[in-house]
Amino acid sequence: MPNAHSHNDYLRPRPLLDALDQGFCGVEADVFLVDGDLLVAHNRGDVTTNLTFRGGYLEPIARKVREHSGIFARPDTRLLLLVDVKEDGEKVYEVLRKQLAPHAAILTRYGPSGVVTGAVTVVISGDRAVDRIAGDTERLCAVDGRLEQLTDGSSASLYPLMSDSWPFRWRGKGAMPADEVTRLRGIVAKAHEQGRRVRFWGGPDELSAWKVQKEAGVDIINTDHLRELGAFLRGEPEPRKKVVEDSQ
């Protein structure tokens, strides 16, 4: 399911693996720099050494690619690895560059001759060291853009993904107003014209909103509810209990 994204994936009982078992092609890891390493947690107060970015995400992903010639059974299926940097963006990027380098063969690579798509595309969100990243003539990651990047002339190879806070009044109850549907579809169409993908966070994380996004062509549907979104995208019967909590 290329448009299914595990928001705050590290909070799952089995980080990374639960999402992959559902067929999700996107996972998000929040990272903090602690004693020279990248640790995964939602808040600095929650940081422990039990889950590192390298041990919890990079190495298991690389292992899967080596063992199966790809992340999933279909080797042409790609994985989006969204790295949400919570603070110290430039320092984190320097460490991240070093940790990504040994896995360059499986990663999407950006260079003077263009983009070479790998099994895994790494995108940096949060405290983004944009100038530092853009200054690398050859890099192993891209930057998570905002809707403003659709109109400021920025490069789609630097910002291949547009992620922004849900910009609509509609919160999932009743039908989405026609003017907001039109606006949503316009955002998606403009992004696609530029060769970018679209993701929203902070919106209603429930069936009605998933349907609206899917129908509008939103590329990556953000969720905290893996099984429910997975069932919807697989066309399984609607769950009896509707999920109404927002992603934060």
Order of alpha helices (4+ residues) and beta strands (2+ residues): beta-alpha-beta-beta-alpha-beta-alpha-beta-beta-beta-alpha-beta-beta-alpha-beta-alpha-beta-alpha
